[in-house]
């Protein structure tokens, strides 16, 4: 639990490289409510879109339903710039598919989520993967 707290603290840092590190460290805790809340903030980081990109990448690499769901939720709130950097982070992982969970399969599942924002984001991610008709 100390690792989780350290990552949560790092997400509050004014230093963008520490926030990027926090995004990577917190990604495996995406199902934990306090981490999920912070990860959404990192995906929509107002000070540095590198934080956005790297957090999206980290969540895509983890590739759990909880992790991909956070990406989909962030897309619903993202402005065009943040959406572009989220897409870049996800595609960084998709293009290196070695050992990466099937993000598209998770998005097919999330496209039926009870929350409209998740459904919308999942469909958008599916379009990036080329699996929109899956």
Secondary structure, 3 states (H helix, E strand, C coil): CHHHHHHHHHCCCCCHHHHHHHHHHHHCCCCCHHHHHHHHHHHCCCCCHHHHHHHHHHHHHHCCHHHHHHHHHHHHHCCHHHHHHHHHHHHHHHCCCCCCCCHHHHHHHHCCCCCHHHHHHHHHHHHHHCCCCC
